[in-house]
């Protein structure tokens, strides 16, 4: 069967079971858009900016585990998508981004709307392809999905010149592909796992440190089983929240720069650290030279490049975390050995003393709305069962601290790149994937304006996202750093010309509420949750001077937190 490249493109997406394609049309991809118009299996979601397309696909991918898909045109269409591609790359999110390109004969001639998409995206993709011949298109798309979703996931870019989408060839979609230079390891080395289990049995002050890799590999069940089997304290990174139930007594909260006192002190004082699907990034470790000074470290990760990259480890295990955890559980159950119960009892006594510090306390008598109270109330009203996206800043940290995630894939945020503008379009992708669920975007007045045009997209597709705007009239995290480290010189961090967000939401056909008193917070949230056909924009006027605590200053160790 002979098809055009555009028709082949559509058939390939159908073969891959693609549900939604987020995009924005332009000259280089019009053949493809015409082919999309003539079918109804792949639903195209028209965003209002290409960055939003990538963030929406990202939110879809994080909440489902399936790859997000994007289609943008050449030139500015592709460059507008780069921030979202880099966001997905930093957090290892499976995504396939199709970019239009000028005809092959014009590549390199500075043609209208030509940029080097391959060169621009190379540093922030798992892999990218330029398709120069229509005969290679189907196999290239198959490879793109294979690379994006296996091993350590990530975004893959496929650049398609306009003439390739117009040319014809016989259509055949390969059932599988193999790439000589790409063979991700899934099963962990049994000898290394045995070494890890032997070391674990010697632990007197063990700590489980788990990250986003657990969620990406759908390994929450074996992680929960392992933690409970061993009765070890467990902490999640920002990206790992929900991998282990936050309401479970073994969970000591998030660790890192704004992590809990008990999590950070537990890390600093442990003697055996079991790191699973985490990458020891700087916001977790603090000063590397002061990190876990008395610990032997076991590190499980599917990506060999992540092991001993930032912190030298004692027992490296390369493999998928789901597979490795199941092997570890079997070895522990088959063994008669267990760590010293008396030592573990003493360790828990110490951890509970640290817990007694109540490091997340805030003023509950204030007549000004405290942002922590808003998130806490949202958690209570939604019973912890909402999908929560966030932008980046203080509100992101308060969401991570005060919304207790008991399930994986419910917490959707930009961790590695820290992308303002991520939360709202990501929420659109989540809402499309889960139309009957409650989806809330916790944001700030700075972040929300970066992709606020997507109110139009939500109107078009009737997406009832709840925007929880913690409005302190500042770029809050910038202001906090300026207060602590720049002698309160608040350079360009005050938002002096904010819109009336209620009127703005209403102008797009949505609902808006402005909440200024703590006593009105609960009622506003309850009312908002009832609306199922449009966005509700809740503008909470919060305390301008509230800071996120605890905080590990730059250059400090995990035991050197600012508590208040």
NORMO-V50437 format. One record per residue. PSI is psi in radians with two decimals (NA if undefined). OMEGA is omega in radians with two decimals (999 if undefined). Layout:
PSI OMEGA
PSI OMEGA
This chain:
2.10 3.12
2.29 3.12
2.77 3.00
2.87 3.08
-0.67 3.13
-0.74 3.12
-0.65 3.07
-0.76 3.10
-0.87 -3.10
-0.75 -3.14
-0.67 3.12
-0.76 3.12
-0.68 3.09
-0.73 3.11
-0.60 -3.13
-0.03 3.14
0.50 -3.14
2.22 -3.09
-0.82 -3.11
2.46 3.03
2.02 -3.11
2.24 -3.07
-3.04 -3.11
2.20 -3.02
2.83 3.08
3.00 -2.98
-0.75 -3.03
-0.30 -3.09
0.30 -3.08
-0.57 3.06
-0.73 -3.13
-0.73 3.13
-0.59 3.10
-0.68 3.11
-0.65 3.09
-0.66 -3.12
-0.50 -3.04
0.26 3.08
2.95 -3.11
0.17 -3.12
-0.75 3.10
2.09 -3.11
2.19 3.10
2.30 3.10
2.00 -3.10
1.87 3.06
3.13 3.13
-0.03 3.07
2.46 -3.05
-0.53 3.07
-0.70 3.12
-0.56 3.11
-0.78 -3.12
-0.70 3.12
-0.66 3.12
-0.74 3.08
-0.64 3.10
-0.84 3.11
-0.71 3.08
-0.82 -3.09
-0.78 -3.11
-0.64 -3.05
-0.28 -3.10
-0.46 -3.01
-0.09 3.10
2.69 -3.10
2.40 3.02
2.59 -3.07
2.45 -3.04
2.52 3.03
2.11 3.11
2.83 -3.13
-3.10 -3.08
3.08 3.02
-2.12 -3.07
-0.49 3.08
-0.79 3.14
-0.75 -3.10
-0.57 3.07
-0.43 -3.11
-0.20 -2.99
-0.69 -3.14
-0.75 3.12
-0.59 3.08
-0.80 3.13
-0.64 3.09
-0.82 3.13
-0.66 -3.12
-0.78 -3.11
-0.52 -3.10
0.15 3.07
0.91 -3.11
2.25 -3.12
2.13 -3.09
2.46 3.03
2.08 -3.08
2.10 3.12
2.14 3.12
2.41 3.02
2.72 3.11
2.72 3.08
2.81 3.13
2.61 -3.03
-0.61 -3.11
-0.33 -3.10
-0.10 -3.12
2.22 -3.12
-0.03 -3.10
0.19 -3.05
0.76 3.14
2.89 -3.14
2.25 -3.13
0.69 3.04
2.24 2.87
2.81 3.13
1.52 -3.09
-0.61 -3.14
-0.81 -3.13
-0.71 -3.10
-0.71 -3.04
-0.18 -3.05
-0.74 -3.10
-0.22 -3.03
0.53 3.01
2.79 3.00
-0.66 3.06
2.79 3.00
2.76 -3.06
2.46 2.91
2.06 -3.10
2.00 -3.10
-0.20 -3.08
2.28 -3.11
-0.48 3.14
-0.35 -3.12
-0.09 -2.95
-0.89 -3.06
-0.80 -3.13
-0.65 3.13
-0.73 3.12
-0.71 3.09
-0.77 3.11
-0.69 -3.12
-0.80 3.12
-0.65 3.13
-0.84 -3.12
-0.72 -3.08
-0.53 -2.94
-0.12 -3.09
2.87 -3.12
-2.41 3.00
1.98 -3.04
2.95 3.10
3.02 -3.14
2.50 3.06
2.34 3.13
2.33 3.03
2.01 -3.09
2.12 -3.02
1.87 3.07
2.66 -3.03
-0.66 -3.11
-0.52 3.09
-0.63 3.13
-0.27 3.14
-0.55 -3.10
2.78 -3.10
2.63 2.95
3.00 3.12
2.37 -3.08
2.27 3.01
2.17 -3.13
2.12 -3.10
2.49 3.11
-0.57 3.11
2.81 3.08
2.69 3.02
2.51 3.14
2.09 -3.00
-0.62 -3.05
0.10 -3.07
1.79 3.13
1.41 -3.08
2.45 3.12
2.31 3.14
-0.82 -3.07
2.28 3.13
2.69 3.13
2.13 -3.04
-0.59 3.11
-0.73 3.11
-0.66 3.11
-0.69 3.08
-0.73 3.09
-0.74 -3.13
-0.80 -3.13
-0.71 3.10
-0.73 3.13
-0.73 3.13
-0.66 -3.11
-0.32 3.12
-0.09 -2.99
2.37 2.99
-0.47 3.13
1.19 -3.06
2.76 3.07
2.30 3.01
2.11 -3.11
1.93 -2.97
2.53 -3.02
-2.86 -3.06
-0.38 3.12
-0.52 3.11
-0.75 3.13
-0.78 -3.11
-0.58 -3.12
0.21 3.12
0.80 -3.02
0.36 -3.11
-0.67 -3.12
-0.95 3.12
-0.55 3.09
-0.80 3.14
-0.75 3.12
-0.76 -3.10
-0.79 -3.13
-0.74 -3.12
-0.62 3.07
-0.71 -3.08
-0.29 -3.05
0.72 -3.13
2.54 2.97
2.51 -3.08
2.42 3.08
2.57 3.06
2.62 2.93
3.02 3.06
-0.72 -3.13
-0.31 -3.08
0.01 -3.09
2.27 -3.07
-0.27 3.09
-0.53 3.05
2.44 -3.06
2.15 -3.07
-0.37 -3.14
-0.04 3.14
2.45 -3.10
-0.36 3.11
-0.32 -3.07
2.21 -3.09
0.24 3.09
3.08 3.09
2.59 3.06
3.07 3.03
-2.83 -3.01
-0.69 3.12
0.52 3.12
3.07 -3.10
2.75 3.10
-0.79 -3.08
-0.62 3.12
-0.83 -3.10
-0.69 3.10
-0.63 3.06
-0.76 3.10
-0.82 -3.05
-0.55 -3.02
0.01 -3.09
2.76 3.09
-0.36 3.01
2.09 -3.14
2.15 3.10
1.79 -3.11
2.15 -3.05
2.00 3.09
0.61 3.13
2.75 -2.97
0.22 3.08
0.84 -3.12
2.90 -2.97
-0.48 3.13
-0.27 3.07
-0.80 -2.96
-0.44 -2.92
-2.56 3.12
2.04 -3.08
-0.67 -3.09
-0.35 -3.14
0.08 -3.00
2.21 3.06
1.08 -2.97
-0.39 -3.09
0.21 -2.98
2.48 2.81
2.38 -2.97
2.25 2.98
2.34 -3.12
2.08 3.10
2.15 3.12
2.53 3.13
-0.35 -3.08
1.90 -3.12
-0.46 -3.13
-0.35 -3.14
-0.36 -3.04
2.23 -3.07
0.37 3.10
-0.80 -3.13
-0.65 -3.11
2.26 3.13
2.28 -3.09
2.80 -3.08
-0.64 3.13
1.70 3.10
2.42 3.05
1.99 3.11
2.14 3.12
2.91 3.08
2.36 -3.02
-0.58 3.10
-0.85 -3.12
-0.81 -3.08
-0.74 3.12
-0.73 3.12
-0.68 3.08
-0.72 3.13
-0.75 3.13
-0.77 -3.14
-0.76 -3.14
-0.73 3.14
-0.79 -3.13
-0.58 3.13
-0.25 -3.09
2.61 3.05
-0.13 -3.07
2.65 3.00
2.67 3.06
2.73 -3.13
1.98 -3.06
-0.59 -3.14
-0.72 3.10
-0.71 3.13
-0.65 3.10
-0.76 3.11
-0.67 3.13
-0.77 3.10
-0.62 3.09
-0.75 3.12
-0.75 -3.14
-0.71 3.14
-0.50 3.02
-0.75 3.09
-0.69 3.08
-0.61 -3.11
-0.21 3.09
-0.38 -3.13
1.05 -3.00
-0.22 -3.12
0.23 -3.12
2.63 3.08
2.95 -3.07
1.93 -3.11
-0.01 -3.13
0.01 -3.06
2.51 3.05
-0.08 3.03
2.50 -3.12
2.20 3.03
2.30 -3.10
-0.61 3.13
-0.66 -3.12
-0.65 3.12
-0.83 -3.12
-0.73 3.12
-0.74 3.13
-0.71 3.08
-0.76 3.12
-0.80 -3.09
-0.76 -3.08
-0.66 -3.14
-0.01 -3.13
0.50 3.10
0.27 -3.00
0.12 3.14
2.80 2.87
2.21 -3.06
2.07 3.00
2.81 3.05
2.82 2.93
-2.61 -3.01
2.28 3.13
-2.74 -3.13
-0.76 -3.10
-0.60 3.12
-0.77 -3.13
-0.71 3.09
-0.65 3.08
-0.77 -3.13
-0.60 -3.10
-0.65 -2.93
-0.16 3.03
2.02 -3.04
1.92 -3.10
2.01 3.12
-0.17 -3.09
2.59 3.07
2.80 3.07
0.31 3.07
-0.33 -3.09
1.99 -3.00
1.86 -3.14
2.80 3.12
1.82 -3.08
-1.00 -3.01
-0.80 -3.09
-0.45 -3.14
1.05 -2.97
1.89 2.98
2.48 -3.09
-0.09 -3.09
-0.73 -2.86
-0.79 -3.04
-0.93 3.10
-0.58 3.07
-0.68 3.11
-0.59 3.09
-0.78 3.12
-0.69 3.11
-0.77 -3.10
-0.67 3.09
-0.68 -3.14
-0.53 -3.07
1.26 -2.98
-0.42 -3.08
0.04 -3.09
2.80 3.05
2.17 3.14
2.14 -3.11
2.37 3.05
1.93 3.07
2.12 -2.98
-3.11 3.05
2.90 -3.04
-0.32 3.05
-0.92 -3.09
-0.75 -2.99
-0.48 -3.10
-0.20 -3.10
-0.48 3.07
0.61 -3.04
-0.31 3.10
-0.27 -3.14
-0.08 2.93
-0.56 3.11
-0.74 3.11
-0.76 3.13
-0.61 3.10
-0.78 -3.10
-0.67 -3.05
0.18 3.08
0.93 -3.12
2.03 -3.03
0.89 3.11
2.44 3.06
2.03 3.12
2.05 3.13
1.62 -3.04
1.90 3.09
1.58 -2.91
1.77 3.09
0.21 3.09
0.43 3.07
2.75 2.79
1.59 -2.81
-0.83 -3.10
-0.60 3.04
-0.82 3.13
-0.70 -3.14
-0.77 3.10
-0.67 3.12
-0.60 3.08
-0.77 -3.05
-0.69 -2.91
-0.08 -3.11
0.53 3.06
0.69 3.08
0.52 3.01
1.71 -3.01
1.24 -3.06
1.99 3.01
0.51 -3.14
-0.06 -3.13
2.25 -3.11
1.64 -2.97
-0.19 -3.04
1.00 -3.11
2.59 3.07
2.94 2.93
1.77 -3.02
-0.53 3.12
-0.85 3.14
-0.65 3.13
-0.81 3.11
-0.75 -3.12
-0.57 -3.14
-0.42 3.07
0.01 -3.14
0.26 3.14
-3.12 3.11
2.54 3.11
2.56 3.06
2.43 3.02
2.17 -3.06
2.15 -3.04
-0.18 -3.09
2.44 3.12
-0.62 -3.12
-0.27 -3.12
-0.10 -3.03
-0.90 -3.06
-0.81 -3.12
-0.71 3.14
-0.75 3.14
-0.72 3.12
-0.75 3.12
-0.74 -3.10
-0.67 -3.08
-0.31 -3.13
-0.36 -3.05
2.17 -3.03
0.13 -3.06
0.02 -3.12
2.97 3.11
2.51 2.90
2.08 -3.13
1.87 3.13
1.93 -3.09
1.67 -3.13
2.06 3.12
1.85 -2.97
2.98 -3.13
2.12 -3.10
-0.41 -2.96
0.14 -3.14
2.39 3.12
2.79 3.10
2.13 3.05
2.69 -0.13
2.95 3.08
2.26 3.01
2.00 3.13
2.72 3.09
2.32 3.11
-0.10 -3.13
2.90 3.08
3.02 -3.09
-0.37 3.14
0.16 -3.08
1.00 -3.07
2.55 2.89
2.11 -3.05
-0.47 3.11
NA 999
